[in-house]
């Protein structure tokens, strides 16, 4: 945004993926948030004028994995009745203008650069859409960019890439008046298309339920002809999809209520859609705390999803809380920011802001790395994240620090994490502060991991717990670890200073680490190091 009075996510030529620099590939290169170009994006406000809702989101923090500094939504239903009248819903238009007027004042109060605002299907299709945008500009000074369906699909897909740089599959974004599809892979957005399969628009289809189903089926077949059917993963974006995913969680009794990166199988989706049809919508709404305006659209959205899964036959379905608004932020990122790992960048930023010794996470990772050198790259990435976060909750009361660590990892706004990885990371951090997890209130979440992953996370936590005993300076100047996994021998070599630091508590923690690894211990004290 950087001072441009009329920023807009206008389409342009896409750059080719470049080779990453060594600084970006090493585990702990220069933090992105120290880059002036990234700091220019440290607090960004965007307004999404949709067919069903109008929302302001202000992003804050590390540019590659920002936190939600402010998030407000008004369910205006601008697109209600559009198919019959060709015009925006009058009451929705009034409410949307009032919301945008409020958002602009909030942005001024926060000292933000000019807001970026986009409008989607309802405004672009309504005969009075241009008049509405002119009224917004006149009343608030905010220019609303009306984007076409292909651009809407691209921005939504970019939002998915913000959270999953390695995402590969088909992104499906459902709004009130339209549904967009876009291919993603290799960090790029490919083919994209729009359709009139938004629940608000589908309310006007004639022929009752039979006519609605036939219309959805025919439209979906046309989409499949254009986009192809060979997409192993489907990424769902949009409030109606999230409402259905929340109902899937309710039906399954799923314990982690984080919608982002929630996974469903086609079979699970079919069972949930049948369950929705067999139950009272008002009761389901009460059980999931879904808004009445959103729940009203769920039955129609459910029929769209049923046909979507049947037509495209994905192997897995993932829910993305990131969409067009996050795509607007991604649009403004420099290419070097897009290439970064969102998880590591978020953890770096958290450490710089909240840790007692910012930068020690890097040294801690180097110290314990010998134990985990043979693990897969995905696991080593989580070990890096754990080391960066190992001390960010130190202000919590000591009796609850382990629990706060777990909550921080499993419920924080972190991108690039599956639910299993969230729990693994939380468990590692829990064991950073607590020797055992007996009687934990998180036990039902632990059940989402197999025993091997639980033991692995415990080992990481106890390794960090031991390494933190050498935090007076770089641990590797005090001690070094050697792990022989086949022999199950853990060797600790101590420098003269390290010998003095290796007191009773440190020795007990070293033994606890060895027990977690099922290892014998060897301690060597060196006069030279």
C-alpha positions in Angstrom: 0.0 0.0 0.0 2.9 2.3 0.8 1.3 5.7 0.3 -0.5 5.0 -3.0 -3.8 6.8 -2.7 -5.7 4.4 -4.9 -4.1 0.9 -4.5 -5.8 -1.9 -6.2 -5.2 -5.6 -6.8 -5.2 -5.2 -10.6 -4.1 -8.2 -12.6 -0.7 -8.1 -14.2 2.0 -10.4 -15.7 3.0 -13.2 -13.3 6.7 -13.5 -12.6 8.3 -16.9 -12.9 9.5 -18.7 -9.8 13.1 -17.7 -9.0 15.9 -19.6 -7.4 15.9 -18.9 -3.7 18.9 -17.3 -2.2 21.0 -19.1 0.4 19.8 -16.7 3.1 16.2 -17.9 2.4 17.0 -21.6 2.3 19.0 -21.9 5.5 17.0 -22.6 8.7 17.6 -19.2 10.2 18.4 -16.5 7.6 17.7 -12.9 8.1 14.1 -12.4 9.6 11.8 -11.1 7.0 10.3 -8.5 9.3 13.7 -6.7 9.4 13.4 -6.0 5.7 12.1 -2.4 5.0 9.9 -3.6 2.1 8.3 -6.1 4.4 7.9 -3.6 7.3 5.9 -1.5 4.8 3.3 -4.2 5.0 3.4 -4.5 8.8 -0.2 -3.2 9.1 -2.4 -3.4 6.1 -6.2 -2.9 6.0 -8.5 -4.4 3.3 -12.2 -4.3 2.8 -14.1 -7.1 1.0 -17.5 -6.0 -0.3 -19.1 -9.4 -1.0 -22.6 -10.5 -2.0 -23.4 -11.7 1.5 -21.1 -9.8 3.8 -18.9 -6.7 4.0 -15.8 -7.1 6.0 -12.7 -5.1 7.2 -9.6 -7.0 8.1 -6.4 -5.3 9.3 -3.3 -7.5 9.2 -0.5 -6.9 11.5 2.9 -8.4 12.3 5.3 -10.4 10.2 4.5 -9.7 6.6 4.7 -13.4 5.5 2.4 -14.7 8.2 0.4 -11.8 9.6 -1.9 -11.7 12.6 -5.4 -10.4 12.5 -5.1 -7.1 14.2 -8.7 -6.2 13.6 -11.6 -8.2 11.9 -15.2 -7.0 11.6 -18.0 -8.4 9.4 -21.5 -7.2 8.7 -23.9 -9.6 7.0 -25.5 -7.1 4.5 -26.8 -9.5 1.9 -26.2 -7.0 -0.9 -26.9 -9.8 -3.5 -30.3 -10.9 -2.1 -33.0 -10.5 -4.8 -30.4 -9.6 -7.4 -31.6 -12.3 -9.8 -35.1 -10.9 -9.8 -34.5 -7.1 -9.7 -31.1 -6.8 -11.2 -30.3 -4.3 -8.5 -28.5 -4.4 -5.1 -30.7 -5.2 -2.1 -31.7 -1.6 -0.9 -31.5 -2.5 2.8 -28.2 -4.3 2.2 -26.9 -1.3 0.3 -27.7 1.1 3.1 -26.1 -1.2 5.7 -23.0 -1.8 3.5 -22.5 2.0 3.1 -22.8 2.5 6.9 -20.3 -0.3 7.5 -17.8 1.1 5.0 -18.1 4.6 6.5 -17.4 3.0 9.9 -14.4 1.0 8.5 -12.9 4.1 7.0 -13.1 6.0 10.3 -11.5 3.0 12.1 -8.7 2.9 9.6 -8.0 6.6 10.2 -8.0 6.0 13.9 -5.5 3.2 13.5 -3.2 5.3 11.4 -3.4 3.0 8.5 -2.3 3.7 5.0 -5.3 4.0 2.6 -7.5 0.9 2.7 -7.7 -1.4 -0.3 -11.3 -2.3 -1.1 -12.7 -4.8 -3.6 -16.2 -5.7 -4.6 -17.2 -9.0 -6.1 -20.2 -10.6 -7.8 -23.2 -8.6 -6.5 -21.7 -5.2 -7.2 -20.3 -6.2 -10.6 -23.6 -7.7 -11.8 -26.0 -5.1 -10.4 -27.2 -2.3 -12.6 -26.7 0.1 -9.8 -23.3 -1.3 -8.8 -21.4 1.6 -10.3 -23.7 4.0 -8.6 -23.0 2.3 -5.3 -19.2 2.6 -5.7 -19.6 6.3 -6.6 -21.6 6.8 -3.4 -19.0 5.1 -1.4 -16.3 7.3 -2.9 -18.3 10.4 -2.3 -19.3 9.5 1.3 -16.0 8.0 2.5 -13.3 8.9 0.0 -12.6 5.1 -0.4 -12.3 3.8 -4.0 -13.9 0.3 -4.4 -12.3 -1.8 -7.1 -14.9 -4.0 -8.8 -13.2 -7.2 -9.9 -14.4 -9.7 -12.4 -14.9 -13.4 -11.6 -11.5 -14.5 -12.9 -9.7 -12.0 -10.8 -11.8 -13.0 -7.8 -10.7 -16.6 -8.3 -7.0 -15.5 -8.6 -7.1 -13.5 -5.4 -8.8 -16.3 -3.5 -6.2 -18.8 -4.8 -3.4 -16.4 -3.7 -5.0 -16.4 -0.2 -4.6 -20.1 -0.1 -0.9 -19.8 -1.2 -0.4 -17.3 1.7 -1.1 -20.2 4.1 0.2 -23.1 2.0 3.0 -22.1 -0.3 3.2 -25.7 -1.5 -0.5 -26.0 -2.1 -1.5 -28.1 -5.2 -5.0 -28.7 -6.3 -8.3 -26.9 -7.0 -9.4 -23.9 -5.0 -13.2 -23.4 -4.7 -14.4 -20.1 -3.3 -18.1 -19.8 -2.7 -19.7 -16.4 -2.1 -23.2 -15.2 -2.0 -23.7 -14.7 -5.7 -21.0 -16.7 -7.3 -18.5 -19.6 -7.0 -15.0 -19.5 -8.4 -12.5 -22.3 -9.2 -8.8 -21.9 -9.6 -5.8 -24.3 -10.0 -2.8 -23.8 -7.7 0.6 -25.5 -7.9 4.3 -24.7 -7.8 3.4 -21.4 -5.9 1.4 -20.2 -8.9 -2.2 -19.7 -9.8 -3.2 -21.4 -13.0 -6.5 -21.8 -14.9 -9.5 -20.1 -13.2 -13.2 -19.7 -13.9 -16.3 -18.2 -12.3 -19.9 -19.6 -12.1 -23.3 -18.4 -10.8 -23.4 -21.1 -8.1 -23.7 -18.7 -5.1 -26.4 -19.6 -2.6 -28.1 -16.2 -2.8 -28.4 -16.4 -6.5 -29.5 -20.1 -6.4 -32.5 -19.1 -4.2 -34.2 -17.8 -7.4 -33.9 -21.0 -9.4 -37.3 -22.3 -10.5 -38.5 -25.9 -10.3 -38.2 -26.5 -6.6 -35.6 -28.9 -5.2 -35.5 -31.0 -8.3 -35.0 -27.9 -10.5 -32.2 -26.6 -8.2 -30.4 -29.9 -8.2 -30.6 -30.2 -12.0 -29.3 -26.6 -12.5 -26.3 -27.2 -10.1 -25.5 -30.5 -11.7 -25.5 -29.1 -15.3 -23.4 -26.1 -14.2 -20.9 -28.2 -12.4 -20.5 -30.5 -15.5 -19.6 -27.4 -17.5 -17.1 -26.3 -14.9 -15.5 -29.8 -14.9 -15.2 -29.7 -18.7 -13.3 -26.4 -18.4 -11.2 -27.2 -15.4 -10.7 -31.0 -15.7 -11.3 -33.6 -13.0 -7.8 -34.6 -12.1 -7.4 -32.6 -8.8 -6.4 -34.7 -5.8 -7.0 -32.0 -3.3 -9.9 -29.5 -3.0 -9.3 -26.3 -1.0 -12.6 -24.8 0.2 -12.8 -21.0 0.7 -15.8 -19.0 1.9 -18.2 -18.7 4.8 -20.7 -21.3 3.6 -18.0 -23.9 3.3 -16.7 -23.1 6.8 -20.2 -23.4 8.3 -20.5 -26.9 6.8 -17.0 -27.8 8.0 -18.0 -26.7 11.5 -21.0 -29.0 11.2 -18.8 -31.8 10.1 -16.7 -31.3 13.3 -19.9 -31.3 15.4 -21.1 -34.5 13.8 -17.7 -36.3 14.3 -17.0 -34.9 17.8 -13.7 -33.5 16.5 -11.9 -31.9 19.4 -9.8 -29.2 17.7 -12.1 -26.4 16.7 -9.7 -24.7 14.3 -11.3 -24.5 10.8 -8.1 -23.5 8.9 -6.5 -26.7 7.5 -9.3 -28.9 8.7 -9.4 -32.0 6.5 -12.4 -34.0 5.3 -12.7 -37.0 3.1 -15.4 -37.3 0.4 -17.1 -39.9 2.5 -17.2 -37.7 5.6 -18.6 -34.8 3.5 -21.4 -37.0 2.1 -22.2 -38.3 5.6 -22.3 -34.7 7.0 -24.5 -33.4 4.2 -27.0 -36.3 4.8 -26.8 -35.5 8.6 -27.6 -31.8 7.9 -30.6 -32.7 5.7 -32.0 -35.0 8.4 -31.7 -32.5 11.3 -33.4 -29.2 12.2 -31.4 -26.3 10.9 -32.2 -24.1 13.9 -30.9 -26.7 16.3 -27.7 -27.2 14.3 -27.2 -23.4 14.3 -27.5 -23.3 18.1 -25.0 -26.2 18.5 -22.4 -24.6 16.3 -23.0 -20.9 17.1 -23.5 -20.1 13.4 -25.2 -16.8 12.5 -28.8 -17.0 11.3 -27.9 -15.2 8.1 -25.2 -17.8 7.3 -27.2 -20.8 8.4 -30.0 -19.8 6.0 -27.7 -20.4 3.1 -26.3 -23.8 4.3 -28.9 -26.1 2.8 -28.3 -24.7 -0.7 -24.5 -24.6 -0.2 -24.7 -28.2 0.9 -26.3 -29.2 -2.4 -23.5 -27.3 -4.3 -20.8 -29.1 -2.2 -22.4 -32.5 -2.7 -22.4 -32.0 -6.5 -18.9 -30.5 -6.4 -17.4 -33.5 -4.7 -19.4 -35.9 -6.9 -18.2 -34.2 -10.1 -14.5 -33.5 -9.3 -13.9 -36.6 -7.2 -11.1 -35.1 -5.0 -9.1 -37.5 -2.7 -9.0 -35.0 0.1 -10.8 -31.8 1.0 -9.1 -29.0 3.0 -10.8 -25.9 4.5 -9.0 -22.6 4.1 -9.8 -19.6 6.3 -7.6 -17.6 4.0 -9.2 -16.3 0.9 -9.7 -13.1 -1.1 -8.6 -10.7 1.7 -5.4 -12.7 2.4 -4.9 -12.8 -1.4 -5.1 -9.0 -1.5 -2.3 -8.9 1.0 -0.3 -11.6 -0.9 -0.7 -9.4 -4.0 1.3 -6.6 -2.3 4.1 -8.8 -1.1 7.5 -8.7 -2.7 8.5 -12.0 -4.3 11.1 -12.7 -1.7 8.4 -12.6 0.9 6.2 -15.0 -0.9 9.1 -17.5 -1.0 9.4 -17.7 2.8 7.9 -20.3 5.0 4.9 -18.7 6.8 5.3 -20.9 9.9 8.9 -20.0 10.5 8.4 -16.3 9.8 5.5 -16.2 12.3 7.6 -18.0 14.9 10.5 -15.7 14.3 8.3 -12.7 14.8 6.8 -14.1 18.0 10.3 -14.7 19.4 11.5 -11.2 18.5 8.5 -9.7 20.3 7.9 -12.0 23.3 11.0 -14.1 24.2 13.3 -13.2 27.0 16.3 -13.7 24.8 15.3 -13.0 21.2 17.6 -15.0 18.9 18.3 -17.8 21.3 15.9 -20.1 19.4 18.4 -20.3 16.6 21.2 -21.4 19.0 18.9 -23.8 20.8 18.0 -25.5 17.5 21.7 -25.8 16.6 22.4 -27.4 20.0 19.6 -30.1 19.8 19.9 -30.7 16.0 22.2 -33.7 16.3 19.4 -35.7 17.9 17.0 -35.0 15.0 19.3 -34.9 12.1 18.0 -38.1 10.7 14.3 -37.0 10.8 12.3 -36.0 7.7 12.5 -32.4 6.5 8.9 -31.8 7.7 9.8 -32.8 11.2 13.0 -30.7 11.3 10.9 -27.7 10.2 8.6 -28.3 13.3 11.7 -28.6 15.5 12.9 -25.2 14.3 9.5 -23.7 15.0 9.4 -25.2 18.5 12.8 -23.7 19.3 11.7 -20.3 18.2 8.6 -20.5 20.3 10.1 -22.3 23.3 10.2 -19.1 25.5 7.5 -16.8 24.1 5.0 -17.7 26.9 7.4 -17.1 29.8 5.2 -14.4 31.3 2.5 -17.0 32.1 2.2 -18.2 35.7 4.7 -21.1 36.1 1.8 -23.5 37.1 0.1 -22.9 33.8 3.0 -22.2 31.5 2.9 -25.6 29.9 -0.8 -25.3 29.2 -0.4 -21.8 27.7 2.3 -23.2 25.5 0.0 -25.9 24.1 -2.9 -23.5 23.6 -0.5 -21.0 21.9 0.5 -23.6 19.3 -2.8 -25.2 18.7 -5.0 -22.1 18.5 -2.7 -19.3 17.4 -2.9 -17.8 13.9 -0.1 -19.9 12.4 0.0 -20.7 8.7 1.5 -23.7 7.0 0.4 -26.2 9.7 -1.9 -29.3 9.5 -3.9 -30.0 12.6 -1.7 -32.9 13.4 1.4 -30.6 13.2 -0.3 -28.1 15.5 -0.8 -30.7 18.1 2.7 -32.0 17.7 4.1 -28.5 18.1 1.9 -27.9 21.1 3.0 -31.1 22.7 6.7 -30.4 22.2 6.2 -27.0 23.8 4.2 -28.5 26.7 7.2 -30.8 27.4 9.5 -27.9 27.3 8.0 -26.8 30.6 6.6 -30.1 32.0 8.1 -33.5 32.4 4.9 -35.5 31.9 1.4 -35.0 30.5 -0.5 -37.2 32.9 -4.0 -36.0 33.6 -3.8 -33.3 30.9 -7.0 -31.6 29.8 -5.7 -31.9 26.3 -5.7 -35.7 26.2 -8.4 -36.0 23.6 -6.2 -33.9 21.3 -3.2 -36.1 21.8 -5.4 -39.0 20.4 -5.1 -37.3 17.0 -1.4 -38.3 16.9 0.0 -41.8 16.8 2.3 -43.0 19.6 5.4 -42.5 17.5 4.7 -38.9 16.9 3.8 -38.4 20.5 7.1 -39.8 21.7 8.9 -37.7 19.0 7.3 -34.5 20.2 8.1 -35.4 23.8 11.7 -35.9 22.9 11.9 -32.5 21.3 10.3 -30.8 24.3 12.7 -32.5 26.7 15.7 -31.6 24.5 14.6 -28.0 24.6 14.1 -28.2 28.3 17.6 -29.4 28.7 19.2 -27.0 26.2 17.6 -24.1 28.0 19.9 -24.8 31.0 22.8 -23.4 28.9 21.1 -20.2 27.9 23.6 -17.9 29.4 25.2 -17.8 26.0 25.5 -20.0 22.9 24.8 -23.5 24.3 27.4 -25.0 21.9 30.2 -23.1 23.6 29.2 -24.9 26.8 28.1 -28.4 25.7 27.6 -30.5 22.6 25.3 -33.5 22.0 26.0 -36.6 20.0 23.3 -39.1 19.2 23.9 -42.6 18.0 20.3 -43.9 17.1 21.3 -47.4 16.3 23.3 -47.9 19.5 20.8 -45.8 21.4 23.6 -43.8 23.1 23.3 -40.1 23.9 26.7 -38.4 24.6 27.1 -35.0 26.3 30.5 -33.3 26.0 31.0 -30.5 28.4 33.4 -27.5 28.3 34.9 -26.3 31.5 32.2 -23.6 31.8 29.7 -26.2 30.8 30.8 -28.4 33.7 29.9 -25.7 36.1 26.5 -25.2 34.5 25.7 -28.9 34.5 24.2 -28.9 38.0 21.6 -31.1 39.6 18.7 -29.8 37.7 20.5 -29.9 34.3 21.6 -33.5 35.1 18.0 -34.5 35.9 16.8 -33.0 32.6 19.5 -34.7 30.7 18.4 -38.1 32.1 14.8 -37.3 31.3 15.8 -36.6 27.7 17.7 -39.9 27.5 14.6 -41.7 28.9 12.4 -40.2 26.2 14.9 -41.4 23.6 15.3 -44.8 25.2 19.0 -44.1 25.4 22.0 -44.8 27.5 24.0 -41.7 28.5 27.7 -40.8 28.4 29.0 -37.6 29.9 32.5 -36.4 29.0 34.1 -33.4 30.6 36.8 -31.7 28.5 39.6 -29.4 29.6 39.6 -28.0 26.0 36.6 -27.5 23.8 
